Amino acid sequence: MRWVCAGDVTLQYRAVDGRFLRAELEKLQRERIGPVIDVTVISGKLEEAHLPHYACLAESDPSLKDDIKVLSVEEEGISFESVELTRFHAKILQPYFSPKTLLMKLGIAVKLHCNLLIFMTHKDPIILHVYFFPIDSVFEEKIKKEKQLSHQIDLPRPETPLEMNKQHSLEVPGAFVQPKKIKLKGDIKPNFFEVNLSVVDDINMTLNRVDDQKSVWTAKICKALFGFMVPFESNLLQTGQKHKTPQVAVNFDKVQFFDRNWCDLIKSIKNVHAIADKLCRKQIIHEELYTEITLPTSTSEASMRKICSIVRSGSDTVKKIFISIILEEDPDLLSHLPLPDS
């Protein structure tokens, strides 16, 4: 969420579970295309509020811009108002606050920016749970809480927006996948594909749109990755411990390390998309910057320059998180960059 104010403003805001609106939305024949945001203005006044939405305007029906309404939940009931849509937000002028979300009519062709979560719930045989869902922190938090005893596998999310209310299937050679197809929805708890494999090898996955069998996302999990999951075999699922990738030289000052080496990081880091995924998930970079960084036309060096610019202006905590993420993606980094004195 973003806002515009003429003076000092103190507010609190959070995304809340939108399932309480499901019955009302069925009556209205509308569907959510954004999170439900609950805002409390403690002091001051907002001139504008910009609510986030999932929709990819460039690849959706042009009528979508005129159809989107803001739903407000009030003591007297619900109300609607028109909004001005931008690429990632809906702008409300002179807002007053109660829980709000963005709605569209059913039947309009719309594509959504989507997130991806993959969890290994069992290693022998390999069982993966693969989630595709609109970029919504409430969905993400609920899924991660449910899967907290499983091992999360990080892969880049789809760069291509996925079509809402269309059936999609997941193709994984050599695996049994269920269900056969899943429909992407904007206002219900996301379903997942369960992938069951008996042989440890590279896992190639392709997400296809069912109606025309067009591929909308592909990825590969390298078999070498499973070699780093030794603790996962030692009943970590039963003990409740969460696996972490072994860390090398953890006792050093990550803030100093970043301050001394950020120029070298710009030139040396190549796996930028995976790093950007984790930074976006932790809300260190925003969606617009994430989109710029992951554009096919953006070089690794250009993308890292943008990331380091944000991290340099951030807190010590941001720098520590950033270096930890880089070490997860490139454990050999410390072998060619100098460590600060411990």
N, C-alpha and C positions, 0 to 999 in steps of 0.2 A: 504494500500500500504506500501511496505517496500523498502529500498534501501541500497546499499553498496557504500561507498566512501573512498578514500584514504586520503582526507583532508577535510577541512571545506567546507560545501555546504549550500547555502541558496536556498530554493525552495518553491513554492506554488503549491498545488494540490487540486483538487476537483472532485467529481463525477458529471457528467452532464447528462441531459436527452438524451437517445440514440435513440429517435424516429426519428431523422433526418436521421438515417441510414437505415430505414426500406425498402425503395424502392431499395436501393443498395443491401441489403442483400437478397431480393427476387430474384434479377437478379443472384446473386452469388450462390443461393440455400444453404445459410449458416444461422446460427442463433447464437446470442450472448449467451455466458455462463459466462459473467462477466460484471461488470459495465463499462461504458465509463469514463475513467480517463483523465482529462486535467491537464497537469503538465507544470509549467514554472520554469526553472532553472535560478535563478537570478544571482548566482555566484558559482564558483567551478565546479566540474565535477563528475558525477556519474559513478561508475564502473559497477554497476548492478542495475536494477529496478525489483521489484517483484510485479506483478499486481495480484490482488485478482480474484479468480474465484468461481463459485457456485458449480462446479461438485464434486460429491463424486466418487473419482477414484476407490475405492475398490469395488464399486457395479455397475460400468458402464462398457460398452464394452471395452476390453483391447485396441482396435484400437484407442480409443479416444486420448490416449497420443501422438500418431503419427500424428493425424489429426489436433490438435489444432494449430491455427495460430493467430498471433497478427495482427490486422488491425490498420494501422495508417492513420489518416486523414490529408492530406497535401494540400497546395495550388494547386499543380499539379494534385491532385486526391488522390486515396487511394493506399496503398501498403501493402504487407504482408511479414511476416518473421516468421520463425520457433522459437519455444521456448522450454525450458525444464520445464516440469510440476513437481511441488511438491504437497503436500497434499492440500494446500489452495492457492497456488500462481503459477504464470508462470514467469520464470526467463528470463530476457532480458539482454544480455551482451553489454557493451559500448552503452547504449541507447542514442538516441537523441529524443527530445520530440515534440509531437503534440498530439491531442486527440487520445487515444488508447483504444482498447477493444479486447476481446478474442472471436474467432469464431470457430464453429465446423460445419461440413457438416450435412445437414438434413438427417435423417434416421438412425443415429447412436444412439444406445440405451444408454441413459445417465440418471443418477439420480442426483438430485440437493439438496443441503442443503437449506432448506426453512424456512422462517419466518412466523409468525402468528400474525394477528391483529384482534381483535373482538371489535365491537362498538355496544352499545345499542342506537338505534335512537328513540325509543319510549318505554314507560313502560306499557301502558295499551291500547291495548295488547302489550306484549313484542315483539319487533322487533330487531333482531340482524343482523348485517352485518359481515360476517366471511370471512377474506382474507387469502389465502395461496399464497406465492409468493417467488421467489428467494431472498436471502439475499442481498439487494441492497438499499443503503441509499436514493437514489433518489425516488424509488418506495415508501419507507416508509414515507418519508417527504411529498410526494404528497397526499398519502392516509390520513395521519394525518391532513393535511391542509384542505382537503375536509370534514373531520369528526370532525372538531374542536369543533362543538357545540354538539357533541354526547358524551356519557360516555364510556370511554375505559375500557374494562375488560381484565385483564392480566391473561393469562394461558400459561403454558409451550409450546413452539413451538414443532413441530414434531422432535423426536430424529432420526427417520428413514428417510433417504433421499427419496424424492418423484420422481417418474419417469416423465421425461420431455415428453411433447407431448402425454401424456396418459390422458384419461378421468377419472375424480374422482367425486364421489358423496358423499354428506354429509347426514348421517342418524341421525335424531333427533326424537325420539319417541314422538308422540302427537303433532308434529309441522308440519306446511306446509313449505316446503323448495323449493326455486326456485333460479336459474335454477336447473334442475334435475342433470346436470353434468357440470363440468368445466375442460377444458384442461389447464395444466400448461405450460406456455410459458416463455421464457427467455428474450424476447425483446419487449414485449408489456405491456401496462398498465394492471395490474392485475384485473380480474373480481372478484366478491364476491358472496357468498351464502347469500340469505336473509332468515332468520329463523323467522317465525311468530307463536307465542304461545299465547293462551288465558288464560292459567292457570299458576300461579306462583308456581313452584315446582322445584326440582333439574332438571337441564337440562343436559341430557347425549348426547354427540355428538360422532359420529364415522365417520371418513373419509375412504371411501372404493375405491379401484381401480376398475373401472367398468368392465374391461375385465375378471377378475377372481374373483371379489367380495372379494378380500383380504383386511382386515382391516390394514391401515397404520398409523392411529392415533386415539386415543380415549381421551376424557376429560369429566369432569363434572363441571358445574357451580352450586354451592350449593345455594339453595333457600335463605339461611340465608344472602347471599351477598346482596340480593335486599333490605333487611331491612336497610342497610347503605346508601341507595340512596334516602333518603327523599328529599334533595334539588332538586333532579332530577325531582320530581313530581311538583315542584313549578315553572313551565314554564321556567326552565333554558335554554331549547332549544330555546325558543323564545327570551329571554333576551340576549343571547350570553354569559352568564357566564359559566365558566367551573367548573364542580363539582370536589371537592377534598375531599378525605377521612378526616373526622375530626381529627385534630391533638391534642395530649395530651402533655401538658408541652412543648410547642414549644420554649419558651424563656429560653433556656439553651445552654451552650457552647457544641455543638456537637463534636468539635475537641477534647476538653478535655475529653468528655465522651468516645470517641473512644480510645484515648491514655491510659485512665485508665482501660478500660474494654475489650480490644480486646481479651485478653486471655479467659475471660468468654464468650464472643460472640462465639468463636470457639466451645465451649462445649454446649452452650445453643440453638443456632439457628438450627432449623431442616428443615425449608422450603427453602432449599438452591437453588433449581432449579428456583423458582420464582424470588429470589433475583438475581441469575446469569442472568436470562433473561433481567432484567431491567438494570443491570450493563453493559451487552453487548450492549444493545440498546443505552446506553449513552456513549459507547466506552471507558468505564473505564477498562474493560477486553477485550482482543482480542479473535478472534474466536478459536484459538488453545486451549487457556486456558478454554474457555467456553465448548469446547468439552470434555476436561479432567474432568472438574467439574461435568458435567452432565452424565458421564458414569455410567451405572447401578452398576458397581463394586466399584465406589467411595463412601465412607461413607460421611455422612453429616459433620463430624468433619474434615476429610481430605480435603474435598472441601472448607470448611470455612477457614481452615488454609491457603490454597492457595490464597483465596480471600483477607484475612486480610494481607497477605504478600504484595500483590499489593497495597492495600489501605494504609498500613503503609509507603510505599515509595512514596506515592502520595502527592499532595498538600492538604492544608486545605480544599479547595473546594471539592476535591474528598472525604475526610473524612465526610464532611457535607452531601454530596449527599448520601453516603453509609448509614449513620445513618438514614437519612430521609426515604430511601428505606426500611430499616429494620423495622422502626416504622410503615410503611404502611402494611408490611406483618405480624408484630407481635406487635400490639398496647399495649399488656400487658408487653412488655419488661421492661418498666420503673418501674414496680411494684416490680421487683426483682433484679434490678441493681441500684447502687447509682448514683444520679445525682451530677454533679459538682455544686459549688456555682454559682448562677445566676449572 
